[in-house]
Amino acid sequence: MPYRYLEDIATADVAFDAWGDTREELFVACADALLATMVDEPSEIQRRKSLEIKLDHEELDLLLYSFLAELVYFKDANRLLLHADSVWIDHQNSAFRLMANLSGEEIAPSRHDLLVDVKAVTLHRLKVLREDNQWKATVVLDV
């Protein structure tokens, strides 16, 4: 589990740190933490629907924000709980480009033990950095 929840960051929200050896692993870990915030057993979410997203941003932390916000959007707009199966990030011309393959299924309360409803990803204390040969992030979710 390349993430841990933080108890002392936000009292009414959910905060976590995540890490990975690559930017891509970091983004997948953040998506895993987001999903585990919403569902008790994320591994029980079946990969029935697949989709691909593409995002661009000049800042890596804001690219992470956009990526996680897309996952929240699909949950709200399409009732989809999604795994980040693969993420690819490229950095060219002073901009980051992300492509991600996502898969999951519609929310089924009879099968998914829902925990909290994440309303949004926040910019509060959002950070992405490279430290000790690992990529690390701090994220706060509005619940």
N, C-alpha and C positions, 0 to 999 in steps of 0.2 A: 504494500500500500504506500505509494509515494506521495502521501499527503497526511496532514494531521490538522484537527480542528483546534482553533485557538479560543480559549475561554475568556481571556482578558482584553480582547480587542473591542468587541461591540456587545452591549448587553441585550439589545433587542434584535440583533441580526446574527448571522452565522458568518464566522471568519475562518479561513484556513490558510495554511502554508502548503505549498506543493513544490516538488522538485523532480528533476530528470537530468540525464546526462546530455540530452540534446534539447533544443527548443521544442521540437516535436513531442518528445517524451513529456516535457513540462506541460504542454497544452493538453495532451491526453490525460495526464494526472489531474489537471484542473477540471476537465470535463468529468472525470470519474468522481471527484470530490463533489461537484455540483449534483450529479445524479444520486450519489449516496446521501446527500442532504435531503433530497426529495423522496427517495424510495428506500425502504429498509433492506431489501435484497436486490441490488442492481443486477446481479448475475441472473436473476429470474426474468429479466426483460428480454424477450425473444427478438431476434433480428429478422422481423417479417417485412419491414420496409427499409429501403436504402435510398439515400440521397447524397448529393455532393454539394458542398458550398465552396464559394470562392470569396475571399475578402482581401482588401488592401488597406494598409495604413503606413504612415511614415514612422510611427513609434510602436515598438514591440509591445509595451504595456497596453496601449490602446487597441492593438490588434487582438490581444488576449481578451480585453473587455468586449470587443465586438464579437469575437468567437463565442464566448460564454453567453452573451446577450442573444445571439442567434439560437442557441440551445433553449434558452428560456422562451424565446418567441415561438419556436416550434411546439413547445409544451403548451403554451397559452392559445395559440392560433389553430393548431392542428391536433392538440391533445396527444402529442408524440413525446415519448420518453426515449432519448437517443444516446447510444454509445458512440464515442469517437473511435472508430475502428482504425483509421490512419489519418495522420496529419502531415502535410508537407509545407515547409516554409522556405521561401527564397528571399534573398535580400539583394535588390538591384536598384540602381539609380536612386539611392537614398529612400527607398520604400520597401516595405515588407509585403510579400504576397503569400497568402495562405490558401491551400486547397485541402479540404477534409472530406473523407468518406465517413458518413454517419449511417447507423442502422438502429432500428428499434421497433417499437410498436405503440399502438394507441393505449392510453391509460385504461386499465381494467381494474377498477377498485376491488373486484372479487378476487383478483389474482395478485395485485400489487398492493403491498402494505405501504400506503402513502404516509410520509412523515410530516413535512412542512411544505407549504407552497412558496416557492421562491418567486418573488414578484419582480426582482431586478438584480442585476449586478451593479455594484456601486463603484464610484471612483475613490471612495474613502480608503486611504492607506494602500491603494492598488500599487503594486510595484513588481517589476520583473528585473532580475539582475543575474549576472554570472559571477559566482563566488565559489572558491575552492573547487574548481573544475566541474561545477554543476550549475545548471540553470535553476533559479528559485523564484517563486512568486508568492505574494500575499494577496488574498482576495477577500472582500467582504460582500456578502449577499444580503439583500433586503428580503426579509421573510414576513 
